[in-house]
């Protein structure tokens, strides 16, 4: 039997688990002051539980820089 690669966890998965919108999850993970500390902690706990790892390639695409 071969080990299966873990599925990628998305912002949508985190948002669903935390009970917030995808935009709110995104803002919280970027430490936006627009999101309360309580909600930010809830979202971060959901991300940790789901073992979320930010996709650096996607971030570079959005920023249009590879660094």
N, C-alpha and C positions, 0 to 999 in steps of 0.2 A: 504494500500500500504506500502511496506517495503522499507527502504532506501537501495540503492545499495552501496556497498563498492567502493571507488574510485579506478580506475585502477592505477596500478603502472606505474610511469613515468620512462623510461629507458634512458640511455645515448644516445641511438639511437634517441629517441624522441627529446632530447635536441639538438643533433647535427643537425637533420633535420631542426628544427626551426631556429637555428643559422646559418645554411648554411655552416657547417664545417663537417669534418670527426668525427667518433666516437672517434678515438684516440686523436684528437685535443680537443674535449670536455672533455675527461677524464683528459688529461694533464692540461687543464685550471682549472678544478674544484679542482685539486690538487696543484694549484699555481705554476706550472712549469715555470721556467724562459725562457723556449723555446718558450712560447706563448706570443705574444705581449699583452700589457695592453689593447689595444683597442679590440682585439679579446676576451680576457679574460672577459672583461666587457660585451660584447655582449652575450657570452655564459652564464655568470652568470644571466643576465637579462632573458634569455630564460628559465633557470632553475627555477628562481623565478616565472616567469609567469606560468609555468607548475606545480608549487608547488612541485618541486623535493625534495625528502627526500632520502639521501643515505641509502642503505641497509647495516646495520651493520653486519648482519649474512654473507652476501656475502663477505664483507671486511675481516672478520675473516677467512673465508674459503681460501681466496687468500693468506692471511698472514700465514696460518696454525697455528694460535694461537687464543685462545678464550679470553685471557686476564682475 
